[in-house]
Amino acid sequence: MEALERIRKLKSQALEDVARARSTAEAEEARIRHLGRSSGLAGMRRSIGTLPPDERREIGREVNLAVREVESALRERLAELAGAELEERLREEAVDVTLPGVPYPKGHLHPTQRIIDEVVDFFVGLGYRVAEGPEVETDYYNFTALNIPPGHPARSMQDTFFLDEGLVLRTHTSPVQVRTMLSQEPPVYVVVPGRVYRRDSDPTHTPMFHQIEGLAVDRGLSLAHLKGTLAAMARHVFGEGVGIRLRPSYFQFTEPSVELDVSCFVCGGADPDCRVCKGAGWLEMLGAGMVDPAVLEEVGYDSEEYTGFAFGMGPDRMAMVKYGIPDLRLFFEGDLRFLRQF
Ligand code: DAH
């Protein structure tokens, strides 16, 4: 029978093409060519109705068998090719995780920030809370509430940047003492890092610099507590061996007032040419004192019941001393060659 012969041929051509397909795409092409709408097998199927009735059944069965055989060969071939292609892709895209990585530069903490972290960590360890306040401050918090009334000569010592309407760039972090006391009842134990501003520029002064303020208010606090606290802080930052001394001083908002010196941690006072202390043996470190009762009363604390101590230090200056940096302006110029040294 002519039709049967034709089916056999179509089928063997199809199987040959399927077997020859080198990729899933070629296998798909073979499917379209041999099983698609315009393929020979599809045409045979469509023409079954025109055959003499006694041939229809046999020819129909043969066409269906042929189609099924080609389909199953295609399925197998596709599975084979897809597996091989996946393997090939995995091989191409494989990453060798044992190769050394590409190193990328790490950032550095600014020397001032290192000192701030050391000091703040120390006080947090003692149970102090960290507080912050605004850099644009009112005249009242920056001066008046700290016992520096309008017209007082102490104001002109601070080289203030004045803004409009009674506002200033804060000249110190001390106003945060007042803000803290107004926001809570005693006892108070806070440490306050922040930026401050003064109209000043030379190798040891920049218009913006940093301070760390401390304030403790409680029953029975005395100068001895202040001294012990600051001595422990100095040892934490500059090393176990450093000694301290208090010198009498004057600040509007403390009475009595002191300045704290730290023994030179480089030469200990033994070297007259020491680059850090210049032979003095001592380094000025900070201002401090017992909170003036007038300041406690201003915020509504009972100065008969509570006493307090306060201190303010300059972490930029401390970093200059600790790392031997001669010019403060280097700290704020953002020169990476400078910063990378730390
Ligand atoms: N605010 C002072 C200044 O900027 C530093 C200071 C001195 C802060 C004594 C204090 C203190 O808390 O008790 O010069």
Boltz pocket constraint, residues with backbone or C-beta under 6 A from the ligand:
constraints:
  - pocket:
      binder: B
      contacts: [[A, 171], [A, 172], [A, 173], [A, 174], [A, 213], [A, 214], [A, 251], [A, 253], [A, 254], [A, 258], [A, 287], [A, 288], [A, 289], [A, 309], [A, 310], [A, 311], [A, 312], [A, 313]]
      max_distance: 6.0
